[in-house]
Amino acid sequence: MDQDDLPTGRVLGRRDALAALGASGLALVTDRWLPGWYTAAPGARAPGCVVRPQQMEGPYFVDGMLDRSDIRADPDTGEVKAGTPLLLTLAVSTVRDRACTPLAGAHVDVWHCDALGIYSGVKDPQFDTTGHHYLRGWQRTGEKGEARFRTIYPGWYPGRAVHIHFKVRTDPSADRGHVFTSQLYFDDALTNRVHRAPPYSSKGGRRAMNADDEIFADGGDQLVLAPERSGDGWAERFSVALQA
């Protein structure tokens, strides 16, 4: 399990990712500007978006996930996974003429482990959850480019910081559709706070902090969520954009 997201080859660095994405005509950008990632003409105003690093899919992606917004339940058993509620909205745009335009109709996949660090739908040396589909799902973005998921704050497992996987596909049914895959992270202090409560607190051992995670080290600081309190849980709207 501690080998979860080790790459088959290697993690793409910033320059490698940009080169690879440039070759495919696609890049991932967000609404947080960082100097050096976009070269504007002298005196030109930088766009409200900036290229972000792609990160690996990992071995626990399952294609053909359920089309649903609330991904907490396992439809095979009816069990709703326990954990602190998290409402995650991914706002997907395209960048044209240095402006971000909402991208409707994009296919957005989200998947992550439960409060005790276990994924559904896969066979691992530590568990076998084949036939189960909790904490997995996909949504099409609407007119505002948004895909919303009701889930729980993830748990942890050895070797990885707390994270959520996501994939954006412009047209999953087309051979020439573009795909971008990455991961989202949380501030360590917030995770400490959330994980002090059950069911997270029942897990023994010591989790990896962001700084200990080799995958986080390659651009993860640009993929950290900053959720706000919402009822008894948290909510986040994270903007990403595809640059053709």
LINZI-V654485 format. One record per pair of residues at least 4 apart in sequence whose C-alpha atoms are under 7 Angstrom apart, sorted by sequence separation. I is the first residue (numbers start at 1). J is the second residue. If there is no record, write none. Layout:
{{I,J} {I,J}}
//
This chain:
{{7,11} {12,16} {13,17} {14,18} {15,19} {16,20} {17,21} {18,22} {19,23} {20,24} {21,25} {22,26} {40,44} {57,61} {74,78} {95,99} {96,100} {113,117} {114,118} {123,127} {124,128} {141,145} {142,146} {156,160} {187,191} {188,192} {189,193} {190,194} {191,195} {192,196} {196,200} {197,201} {198,202} {208,212} {209,213} {213,217} {216,220} {220,224} {229,233} {230,234} {12,17} {21,26} {22,27} {73,78} {74,79} {95,100} {113,118} {114,119} {123,128} {141,146} {156,161} {172,177} {186,191} {195,200} {196,201} {208,213} {216,221} {229,234} {230,235} {21,27} {40,46} {73,79} {74,80} {94,100} {95,101} {113,119} {122,128} {123,129} {141,147} {156,162} {171,177} {195,201} {210,216} {211,217} {228,234} {229,235} {73,80} {93,100} {94,101} {112,119} {122,129} {123,130} {140,147} {155,162} {170,177} {171,178} {227,234} {228,235} {72,80} {73,81} {93,101} {94,102} {121,129} {122,130} {139,147} {154,162} {169,177} {170,178} {227,235} {228,236} {72,81} {93,102} {94,103} {120,129} {121,130} {154,163} {169,178} {170,179} {227,236} {92,102} {93,103} {120,130} {121,131} {169,179} {226,236} {92,103} {121,132} {168,179} {169,180} {225,236} {38,50} {120,132} {121,133} {168,180} {37,50} {120,133} {167,180} {168,181} {37,51} {120,134} {167,181} {33,48} {166,181} {167,182} {33,49} {34,50} {135,151} {166,182} {31,48} {32,49} {33,50} {165,182} {166,183} {31,49} {32,50} {165,183} {30,49} {31,50} {164,183} {165,184} {29,49} {30,50} {163,183} {164,184} {29,50} {30,51} {163,184} {164,185} {188,209} {29,51} {30,52} {113,135} {163,185} {188,210} {28,51} {29,52} {112,135} {162,185} {163,186} {27,51} {28,52} {111,135} {112,136} {162,186} {111,136} {110,136} {111,137} {110,137} {109,137} {110,138} {109,138} {108,138} {109,139} {107,138} {108,139} {83,115} {107,139} {108,140} {107,140} {106,140} {107,141} {105,140} {106,141} {17,53} {105,141} {17,54} {104,141} {105,142} {187,224} {104,142} {117,155} {185,223} {186,224} {14,53} {104,143} {108,147} {115,154} {116,155} {117,156} {184,223} {185,224} {186,225} {104,144} {114,154} {115,155} {116,156} {117,157} {184,224} {185,225} {102,143} {104,145} {113,154} {114,155} {184,225} {102,144} {103,145} {112,154} {113,155} {102,145} {11,55} {11,56} {155,200} {161,207} {161,208} {160,208} {161,209} {158,207} {159,208} {161,210} {157,207} {158,208} {47,98} {48,99} {156,207} {47,99} {93,145} {112,164} {161,213} {5,58} {92,145} {111,164} {112,165} {160,213} {4,58} {5,59} {91,145} {92,146} {111,165} {159,213} {4,59} {91,146} {110,165} {111,166} {76,132} {90,146} {91,147} {110,166} {89,146} {90,147} {109,166} {110,167} {74,132} {75,133} {89,147} {90,148} {108,166} {109,167} {74,133} {89,148} {108,167} {109,168} {74,134} {88,148} {89,149} {108,168} {73,134} {88,149} {107,168} {108,169} {60,122} {72,134} {87,149} {88,150} {106,168} {107,169} {71,134} {72,135} {87,150} {106,169} {107,170} {71,135} {86,150} {87,151} {106,170} {107,171} {71,136} {86,151} {106,171} {71,137} {85,151} {86,152} {85,152} {86,153} {84,152} {85,153} {68,137} {83,152} {84,153} {67,137} {68,138} {69,139} {83,153} {65,136} {66,137} {67,138} {68,139} {65,137} {66,138} {67,139} {65,138} {71,149} {69,148} {70,149} {71,150} {72,151} {69,149} {70,150} {71,151} {72,152} {69,150} {70,151} {115,199} {116,200} {115,200} {116,203} {83,199} {82,199} {1,124} {1,125} {57,181} {1,126} {56,181} {57,182} {54,180} {55,181} {56,182} {54,181} {55,182} {54,182} {55,183} {91,237} {95,241} {85,232} {86,233} {87,234} {88,235} {89,236} {90,237} {91,238} {92,239} {93,240} {94,241} {95,242} {85,233} {86,234} {87,235} {88,236} {89,237} {90,238} {91,239} {92,240} {93,241} {94,242} {95,243} {84,233} {85,234} {86,235} {87,236} {88,237} {89,238} {90,239} {91,240} {92,241} {93,242} {94,243} {26,178} {2,157} {2,158} {1,158} {2,159} {53,219} {52,222} {13,218} {31,239} {30,239} {31,240} {30,240} {29,240} {30,241} {28,240} {29,241} {28,241} {29,242} {28,242} {27,242} {28,243} {26,242} {27,243} {26,243} {27,244} {26,244} {25,244}}
//
